[in-house]
Amino acid sequence: MNPNVESYPENAEATNVQVRAVKVAASTDQTKVVLLDFGVNKKRRIEIESKSYDIELVSIGKKKIQNENFPVFEFDVSEA
């Protein structure tokens, strides 16, 4: 039971309803920005809490979701 719902028609017909997940990211003081490409910046090393990690750009592509193309990035992350 949700206290914010004032009324709910139990057998209402849903027409033209679309649900999509949305993620919002915001930078913090712990955010690390790493620029990667397929040239000299294909692999970068970062340090988090005294541990080093190598991040390598593997592929860039597109994935079609609900008739829209979204960018897809594949990375290989390993402890250095």
PDB file as gemmi writes it, atoms N, CA and C in Angstrom:
CRYST1    1.000    1.000    1.000  90.00  90.00  90.00 P 1                      
ATOM      1  N   MET A   1       0.844  -1.176   0.000  1.00  0.00           N  
ATOM      2  CA  MET A   1       0.000   0.000   0.000  1.00  0.00           C  
ATOM      3  C   MET A   1       0.889   1.239   0.000  1.00  0.00           C  
ATOM      4  N   ASN A   2       0.645   2.134  -0.938  1.00  0.00           N  
ATOM      5  CA  ASN A   2       1.430   3.353  -1.071  1.00  0.00           C  
ATOM      6  C   ASN A   2       0.619   4.528  -0.519  1.00  0.00           C  
ATOM      7  N   PRO A   3       1.111   5.222   0.520  1.00  0.00           N  
ATOM      8  CA  PRO A   3       0.344   6.335   1.107  1.00  0.00           C  
ATOM      9  C   PRO A   3       0.213   7.532   0.170  1.00  0.00           C  
ATOM     10  N   ASN A   4       1.004   7.581  -0.926  1.00  0.00           N  
ATOM     11  CA  ASN A   4       0.922   8.700  -1.859  1.00  0.00           C  
ATOM     12  C   ASN A   4      -0.148   8.508  -2.929  1.00  0.00           C  
ATOM     13  N   VAL A   5      -0.721   7.320  -3.039  1.00  0.00           N  
ATOM     14  CA  VAL A   5      -1.757   7.054  -4.028  1.00  0.00           C  
ATOM     15  C   VAL A   5      -3.106   7.372  -3.403  1.00  0.00           C  
ATOM     16  N   GLU A   6      -3.829   8.307  -4.021  1.00  0.00           N  
ATOM     17  CA  GLU A   6      -5.129   8.701  -3.486  1.00  0.00           C  
ATOM     18  C   GLU A   6      -6.251   7.830  -4.017  1.00  0.00           C  
ATOM     19  N   SER A   7      -6.158   7.425  -5.282  1.00  0.00           N  
ATOM     20  CA  SER A   7      -7.171   6.537  -5.836  1.00  0.00           C  
ATOM     21  C   SER A   7      -6.524   5.663  -6.894  1.00  0.00           C  
ATOM     22  N   TYR A   8      -7.075   4.477  -7.046  1.00  0.00           N  
ATOM     23  CA  TYR A   8      -6.512   3.524  -7.987  1.00  0.00           C  
ATOM     24  C   TYR A   8      -7.645   2.690  -8.574  1.00  0.00           C  
ATOM     25  N   PRO A   9      -7.998   2.934  -9.851  1.00  0.00           N  
ATOM     26  CA  PRO A   9      -9.036   2.116 -10.492  1.00  0.00           C  
ATOM     27  C   PRO A   9      -8.466   0.749 -10.843  1.00  0.00           C  
ATOM     28  N   GLU A  10      -8.871  -0.283 -10.138  1.00  0.00           N  
ATOM     29  CA  GLU A  10      -8.255  -1.594 -10.239  1.00  0.00           C  
ATOM     30  C   GLU A  10      -8.351  -2.220 -11.623  1.00  0.00           C  
ATOM     31  N   ASN A  11      -9.436  -2.032 -12.325  1.00  0.00           N  
ATOM     32  CA  ASN A  11      -9.622  -2.661 -13.634  1.00  0.00           C  
ATOM     33  C   ASN A  11      -9.529  -1.654 -14.778  1.00  0.00           C  
ATOM     34  N   ALA A  12      -8.817  -0.580 -14.585  1.00  0.00           N  
ATOM     35  CA  ALA A  12      -8.689   0.436 -15.630  1.00  0.00           C  
ATOM     36  C   ALA A  12      -7.906  -0.116 -16.807  1.00  0.00           C  
ATOM     37  N   GLU A  13      -8.313   0.255 -18.010  1.00  0.00           N  
ATOM     38  CA  GLU A  13      -7.619  -0.198 -19.214  1.00  0.00           C  
ATOM     39  C   GLU A  13      -6.458   0.739 -19.520  1.00  0.00           C  
ATOM     40  N   ALA A  14      -5.279   0.192 -19.667  1.00  0.00           N  
ATOM     41  CA  ALA A  14      -4.092   0.995 -19.973  1.00  0.00           C  
ATOM     42  C   ALA A  14      -3.917   1.046 -21.483  1.00  0.00           C  
ATOM     43  N   THR A  15      -4.006   2.226 -22.055  1.00  0.00           N  
ATOM     44  CA  THR A  15      -3.803   2.390 -23.496  1.00  0.00           C  
ATOM     45  C   THR A  15      -2.668   3.372 -23.723  1.00  0.00           C  
ATOM     46  N   ASN A  16      -1.834   3.056 -24.687  1.00  0.00           N  
ATOM     47  CA  ASN A  16      -0.702   3.921 -25.055  1.00  0.00           C  
ATOM     48  C   ASN A  16       0.210   4.239 -23.876  1.00  0.00           C  
ATOM     49  N   VAL A  17       0.443   3.268 -23.040  1.00  0.00           N  
ATOM     50  CA  VAL A  17       1.338   3.452 -21.897  1.00  0.00           C  
ATOM     51  C   VAL A  17       2.702   2.880 -22.254  1.00  0.00           C  
ATOM     52  N   GLN A  18       3.747   3.674 -22.057  1.00  0.00           N  
ATOM     53  CA  GLN A  18       5.108   3.220 -22.294  1.00  0.00           C  
ATOM     54  C   GLN A  18       5.929   3.493 -21.047  1.00  0.00           C  
ATOM     55  N   VAL A  19       6.717   2.507 -20.656  1.00  0.00           N  
ATOM     56  CA  VAL A  19       7.565   2.642 -19.477  1.00  0.00           C  
ATOM     57  C   VAL A  19       9.011   2.508 -19.915  1.00  0.00           C  
ATOM     58  N   ARG A  20       9.859   3.415 -19.490  1.00  0.00           N  
ATOM     59  CA  ARG A  20      11.269   3.380 -19.853  1.00  0.00           C  
ATOM     60  C   ARG A  20      12.107   3.706 -18.631  1.00  0.00           C  
ATOM     61  N   ALA A  21      13.132   2.929 -18.423  1.00  0.00           N  
ATOM     62  CA  ALA A  21      14.045   3.189 -17.311  1.00  0.00           C  
ATOM     63  C   ALA A  21      14.937   4.382 -17.643  1.00  0.00           C  
ATOM     64  N   VAL A  22      15.172   5.210 -16.665  1.00  0.00           N  
ATOM     65  CA  VAL A  22      16.026   6.383 -16.841  1.00  0.00           C  
ATOM     66  C   VAL A  22      17.060   6.382 -15.730  1.00  0.00           C  
ATOM     67  N   LYS A  23      18.309   6.595 -16.102  1.00  0.00           N  
ATOM     68  CA  LYS A  23      19.375   6.705 -15.109  1.00  0.00           C  
ATOM     69  C   LYS A  23      19.976   8.097 -15.204  1.00  0.00           C  
ATOM     70  N   VAL A  24      20.232   8.670 -14.073  1.00  0.00           N  
ATOM     71  CA  VAL A  24      20.847   9.989 -14.017  1.00  0.00           C  
ATOM     72  C   VAL A  24      22.141   9.862 -13.226  1.00  0.00           C  
ATOM     73  N   ALA A  25      23.216  10.384 -13.786  1.00  0.00           N  
ATOM     74  CA  ALA A  25      24.508  10.340 -13.106  1.00  0.00           C  
ATOM     75  C   ALA A  25      24.968  11.760 -12.813  1.00  0.00           C  
ATOM     76  N   ALA A  26      25.538  11.941 -11.654  1.00  0.00           N  
ATOM     77  CA  ALA A  26      26.057  13.251 -11.271  1.00  0.00           C  
ATOM     78  C   ALA A  26      27.475  13.072 -10.744  1.00  0.00           C  
ATOM     79  N   SER A  27      28.335  13.992 -11.105  1.00  0.00           N  
ATOM     80  CA  SER A  27      29.723  13.944 -10.646  1.00  0.00           C  
ATOM     81  C   SER A  27      29.808  14.235  -9.153  1.00  0.00           C  
ATOM     82  N   THR A  28      30.752  13.567  -8.507  1.00  0.00           N  
ATOM     83  CA  THR A  28      31.030  13.823  -7.094  1.00  0.00           C  
ATOM     84  C   THR A  28      32.520  14.110  -6.959  1.00  0.00           C  
ATOM     85  N   ASP A  29      32.974  14.318  -5.734  1.00  0.00           N  
ATOM     86  CA  ASP A  29      34.401  14.558  -5.530  1.00  0.00           C  
ATOM     87  C   ASP A  29      35.220  13.280  -5.747  1.00  0.00           C  
ATOM     88  N   GLN A  30      34.552  12.120  -5.866  1.00  0.00           N  
ATOM     89  CA  GLN A  30      35.240  10.857  -6.130  1.00  0.00           C  
ATOM     90  C   GLN A  30      35.147  10.440  -7.603  1.00  0.00           C  
ATOM     91  N   THR A  31      34.500  11.244  -8.434  1.00  0.00           N  
ATOM     92  CA  THR A  31      34.331  10.916  -9.850  1.00  0.00           C  
ATOM     93  C   THR A  31      35.664  10.990 -10.578  1.00  0.00           C  
ATOM     94  N   LYS A  32      35.939   9.984 -11.396  1.00  0.00           N  
ATOM     95  CA  LYS A  32      37.142   9.975 -12.227  1.00  0.00           C  
ATOM     96  C   LYS A  32      36.686  10.004 -13.681  1.00  0.00           C  
ATOM     97  N   VAL A  33      37.148  10.997 -14.426  1.00  0.00           N  
ATOM     98  CA  VAL A  33      36.823  11.106 -15.844  1.00  0.00           C  
ATOM     99  C   VAL A  33      38.010  10.580 -16.639  1.00  0.00           C  
ATOM    100  N   VAL A  34      37.758   9.566 -17.464  1.00  0.00           N  
ATOM    101  CA  VAL A  34      38.810   8.947 -18.253  1.00  0.00           C  
ATOM    102  C   VAL A  34      38.380   8.976 -19.709  1.00  0.00           C  
ATOM    103  N   LEU A  35      39.190   9.576 -20.561  1.00  0.00           N  
ATOM    104  CA  LEU A  35      38.895   9.625 -21.989  1.00  0.00           C  
ATOM    105  C   LEU A  35      39.592   8.458 -22.674  1.00  0.00           C  
ATOM    106  N   LEU A  36      38.803   7.651 -23.390  1.00  0.00           N  
ATOM    107  CA  LEU A  36      39.339   6.487 -24.089  1.00  0.00           C  
ATOM    108  C   LEU A  36      38.967   6.561 -25.568  1.00  0.00           C  
ATOM    109  N   ASP A  37      39.856   6.059 -26.415  1.00  0.00           N  
ATOM    110  CA  ASP A  37      39.581   5.940 -27.842  1.00  0.00           C  
ATOM    111  C   ASP A  37      40.327   4.717 -28.356  1.00  0.00           C  
ATOM    112  N   PHE A  38      40.315   4.486 -29.655  1.00  0.00           N  
ATOM    113  CA  PHE A  38      41.006   3.319 -30.207  1.00  0.00           C  
ATOM    114  C   PHE A  38      42.427   3.640 -30.663  1.00  0.00           C  
ATOM    115  N   GLY A  39      42.911   4.822 -30.324  1.00  0.00           N  
ATOM    116  CA  GLY A  39      44.282   5.202 -30.651  1.00  0.00           C  
ATOM    117  C   GLY A  39      45.185   5.025 -29.449  1.00  0.00           C  
ATOM    118  N   VAL A  40      45.892   6.077 -29.070  1.00  0.00           N  
ATOM    119  CA  VAL A  40      46.833   6.005 -27.951  1.00  0.00           C  
ATOM    120  C   VAL A  40      46.133   5.950 -26.595  1.00  0.00           C  
ATOM    121  N   ASN A  41      44.850   6.297 -26.554  1.00  0.00           N  
ATOM    122  CA  ASN A  41      44.095   6.288 -25.296  1.00  0.00           C  
ATOM    123  C   ASN A  41      43.172   5.087 -25.182  1.00  0.00           C  
ATOM    124  N   LYS A  42      43.597   3.941 -25.698  1.00  0.00           N  
ATOM    125  CA  LYS A  42      42.752   2.741 -25.646  1.00  0.00           C  
ATOM    126  C   LYS A  42      42.718   2.131 -24.249  1.00  0.00           C  
ATOM    127  N   LYS A  43      43.799   2.281 -23.498  1.00  0.00           N  
ATOM    128  CA  LYS A  43      43.906   1.677 -22.179  1.00  0.00           C  
ATOM    129  C   LYS A  43      44.434   2.714 -21.199  1.00  0.00           C  
ATOM    130  N   ARG A  44      43.775   2.790 -20.027  1.00  0.00           N  
ATOM    131  CA  ARG A  44      44.217   3.735 -19.003  1.00  0.00           C  
ATOM    132  C   ARG A  44      44.247   3.040 -17.653  1.00  0.00           C  
ATOM    133  N   ARG A  45      45.102   3.505 -16.777  1.00  0.00           N  
ATOM    134  CA  ARG A  45      45.193   2.963 -15.419  1.00  0.00           C  
ATOM    135  C   ARG A  45      44.648   4.014 -14.452  1.00  0.00           C  
ATOM    136  N   ILE A  46      43.775   3.552 -13.545  1.00  0.00           N  
ATOM    137  CA  ILE A  46      43.254   4.442 -12.509  1.00  0.00           C  
ATOM    138  C   ILE A  46      43.495   3.793 -11.157  1.00  0.00           C  
ATOM    139  N   GLU A  47      43.456   4.606 -10.106  1.00  0.00           N  
ATOM    140  CA  GLU A  47      43.639   4.098  -8.754  1.00  0.00           C  
ATOM    141  C   GLU A  47      42.409   4.434  -7.931  1.00  0.00           C  
ATOM    142  N   ILE A  48      41.872   3.410  -7.254  1.00  0.00           N  
ATOM    143  CA  ILE A  48      40.720   3.588  -6.376  1.00  0.00           C  
ATOM    144  C   ILE A  48      41.046   2.903  -5.056  1.00  0.00           C  
ATOM    145  N   GLU A  49      41.009   3.668  -3.994  1.00  0.00           N  
ATOM    146  CA  GLU A  49      41.282   3.152  -2.649  1.00  0.00           C  
ATOM    147  C   GLU A  49      42.564   2.321  -2.602  1.00  0.00           C  
ATOM    148  N   SER A  50      43.639   2.869  -3.097  1.00  0.00           N  
ATOM    149  CA  SER A  50      44.975   2.260  -3.091  1.00  0.00           C  
ATOM    150  C   SER A  50      45.108   1.012  -3.958  1.00  0.00           C  
ATOM    151  N   LYS A  51      44.149   0.755  -4.837  1.00  0.00           N  
ATOM    152  CA  LYS A  51      44.256  -0.355  -5.790  1.00  0.00           C  
ATOM    153  C   LYS A  51      44.257   0.225  -7.197  1.00  0.00           C  
ATOM    154  N   SER A  52      45.091  -0.357  -8.056  1.00  0.00           N  
ATOM    155  CA  SER A  52      45.185   0.102  -9.443  1.00  0.00           C  
ATOM    156  C   SER A  52      44.385  -0.818 -10.355  1.00  0.00           C  
ATOM    157  N   TYR A  53      43.715  -0.217 -11.326  1.00  0.00           N  
ATOM    158  CA  TYR A  53      42.924  -0.955 -12.297  1.00  0.00           C  
ATOM    159  C   TYR A  53      43.261  -0.469 -13.701  1.00  0.00           C  
ATOM    160  N   ASP A  54      43.335  -1.400 -14.641  1.00  0.00           N  
ATOM    161  CA  ASP A  54      43.492  -1.056 -16.047  1.00  0.00           C  
ATOM    162  C   ASP A  54      42.124  -1.136 -16.701  1.00  0.00           C  
ATOM    163  N   ILE A  55      41.745  -0.072 -17.402  1.00  0.00           N  
ATOM    164  CA  ILE A  55      40.476  -0.025 -18.118  1.00  0.00           C  
ATOM    165  C   ILE A  55      40.801   0.099 -19.595  1.00  0.00           C  
ATOM    166  N   GLU A  56      40.288  -0.834 -20.399  1.00  0.00           N  
ATOM    167  CA  GLU A  56      40.562  -0.842 -21.840  1.00  0.00           C  
ATOM    168  C   GLU A  56      39.255  -0.787 -22.612  1.00  0.00           C  
ATOM    169  N   LEU A  57      39.195   0.110 -23.579  1.00  0.00           N  
ATOM    170  CA  LEU A  57      38.029   0.207 -24.461  1.00  0.00           C  
ATOM    171  C   LEU A  57      38.071  -0.950 -25.448  1.00  0.00           C  
ATOM    172  N   VAL A  58      37.033  -1.785 -25.448  1.00  0.00           N  
ATOM    173  CA  VAL A  58      36.985  -2.962 -26.315  1.00  0.00           C  
ATOM    174  C   VAL A  58      36.163  -2.676 -27.570  1.00  0.00           C  
ATOM    175  N   SER A  59      34.986  -2.079 -27.401  1.00  0.00           N  
ATOM    176  CA  SER A  59      34.146  -1.805 -28.566  1.00  0.00           C  
ATOM    177  C   SER A  59      33.159  -0.688 -28.280  1.00  0.00           C  
ATOM    178  N   ILE A  60      32.697  -0.068 -29.368  1.00  0.00           N  
ATOM    179  CA  ILE A  60      31.639   0.933 -29.318  1.00  0.00           C  
ATOM    180  C   ILE A  60      30.605   0.505 -30.350  1.00  0.00           C  
ATOM    181  N   GLY A  61      29.369   0.474 -29.941  1.00  0.00           N  
ATOM    182  CA  GLY A  61      28.321   0.060 -30.870  1.00  0.00           C  
ATOM    183  C   GLY A  61      27.020   0.753 -30.553  1.00  0.00           C  
ATOM    184  N   LYS A  62      25.940   0.233 -31.136  1.00  0.00           N  
ATOM    185  CA  LYS A  62      24.604   0.759 -30.890  1.00  0.00           C  
ATOM    186  C   LYS A  62      23.672  -0.400 -30.608  1.00  0.00           C  
ATOM    187  N   LYS A  63      22.693  -0.146 -29.759  1.00  0.00           N  
ATOM    188  CA  LYS A  63      21.679  -1.148 -29.456  1.00  0.00           C  
ATOM    189  C   LYS A  63      20.322  -0.494 -29.652  1.00  0.00           C  
ATOM    190  N   LYS A  64      19.485  -1.164 -30.431  1.00  0.00           N  
ATOM    191  CA  LYS A  64      18.162  -0.620 -30.702  1.00  0.00           C  
ATOM    192  C   LYS A  64      17.199  -1.066 -29.604  1.00  0.00           C  
ATOM    193  N   ILE A  65      16.630  -0.095 -28.912  1.00  0.00           N  
ATOM    194  CA  ILE A  65      15.650  -0.346 -27.858  1.00  0.00           C  
ATOM    195  C   ILE A  65      14.437   0.517 -28.161  1.00  0.00           C  
ATOM    196  N   GLN A  66      13.297  -0.119 -28.334  1.00  0.00           N  
ATOM    197  CA  GLN A  66      12.043   0.587 -28.616  1.00  0.00           C  
ATOM    198  C   GLN A  66      12.213   1.579 -29.764  1.00  0.00           C  
ATOM    199  N   ASN A  67      12.781   1.098 -30.864  1.00  0.00           N  
ATOM    200  CA  ASN A  67      12.974   1.880 -32.095  1.00  0.00           C  
ATOM    201  C   ASN A  67      13.902   3.079 -31.939  1.00  0.00           C  
ATOM    202  N   GLU A  68      14.736   3.090 -30.917  1.00  0.00           N  
ATOM    203  CA  GLU A  68      15.740   4.137 -30.756  1.00  0.00           C  
ATOM    204  C   GLU A  68      17.107   3.491 -30.622  1.00  0.00           C  
ATOM    205  N   ASN A  69      18.117   4.086 -31.257  1.00  0.00           N  
ATOM    206  CA  ASN A  69      19.490   3.583 -31.170  1.00  0.00           C  
ATOM    207  C   ASN A  69      20.208   4.254 -30.008  1.00  0.00           C  
ATOM    208  N   PHE A  70      20.732   3.416 -29.118  1.00  0.00           N  
ATOM    209  CA  PHE A  70      21.467   3.918 -27.964  1.00  0.00           C  
ATOM    210  C   PHE A  70      22.925   3.469 -28.074  1.00  0.00           C  
ATOM    211  N   PRO A  71      23.874   4.325 -27.681  1.00  0.00           N  
ATOM    212  CA  PRO A  71      25.280   3.918 -27.727  1.00  0.00           C  
ATOM    213  C   PRO A  71      25.576   2.860 -26.669  1.00  0.00           C  
ATOM    214  N   VAL A  72      26.424   1.904 -27.040  1.00  0.00           N  
ATOM    215  CA  VAL A  72      26.833   0.827 -26.143  1.00  0.00           C  
ATOM    216  C   VAL A  72      28.356   0.797 -26.126  1.00  0.00           C  
ATOM    217  N   PHE A  73      28.938   0.758 -24.935  1.00  0.00           N  
ATOM    218  CA  PHE A  73      30.382   0.738 -24.782  1.00  0.00           C  
ATOM    219  C   PHE A  73      30.777  -0.518 -24.021  1.00  0.00           C  
ATOM    220  N   GLU A  74      31.790  -1.219 -24.517  1.00  0.00           N  
ATOM    221  CA  GLU A  74      32.287  -2.422 -23.840  1.00  0.00           C  
ATOM    222  C   GLU A  74      33.711  -2.139 -23.354  1.00  0.00           C  
ATOM    223  N   PHE A  75      33.952  -2.437 -22.072  1.00  0.00           N  
ATOM    224  CA  PHE A  75      35.258  -2.212 -21.464  1.00  0.00           C  
ATOM    225  C   PHE A  75      35.778  -3.501 -20.847  1.00  0.00           C  
ATOM    226  N   ASP A  76      37.089  -3.619 -20.803  1.00  0.00           N  
ATOM    227  CA  ASP A  76      37.729  -4.689 -20.054  1.00  0.00           C  
ATOM    228  C   ASP A  76      38.395  -4.029 -18.856  1.00  0.00           C  
ATOM    229  N   VAL A  77      38.019  -4.461 -17.662  1.00  0.00           N  
ATOM    230  CA  VAL A  77      38.576  -3.894 -16.435  1.00  0.00           C  
ATOM    231  C   VAL A  77      39.303  -5.004 -15.691  1.00  0.00           C  
ATOM    232  N   SER A  78      40.579  -4.751 -15.370  1.00  0.00           N  
ATOM    233  CA  SER A  78      41.360  -5.749 -14.640  1.00  0.00           C  
ATOM    234  C   SER A  78      42.198  -5.066 -13.577  1.00  0.00           C  
ATOM    235  N   GLU A  79      42.456  -5.798 -12.511  1.00  0.00           N  
ATOM    236  CA  GLU A  79      43.318  -5.262 -11.460  1.00  0.00           C  
ATOM    237  C   GLU A  79      44.749  -5.232 -11.959  1.00  0.00           C  
ATOM    238  N   ALA A  80      45.416  -4.126 -11.760  1.00  0.00           N  
ATOM    239  CA  ALA A  80      46.780  -3.970 -12.275  1.00  0.00           C  
ATOM    240  C   ALA A  80      47.806  -4.460 -11.264  1.00  0.00           C  
TER     241      ALA A  80                                                      
END                                                                             
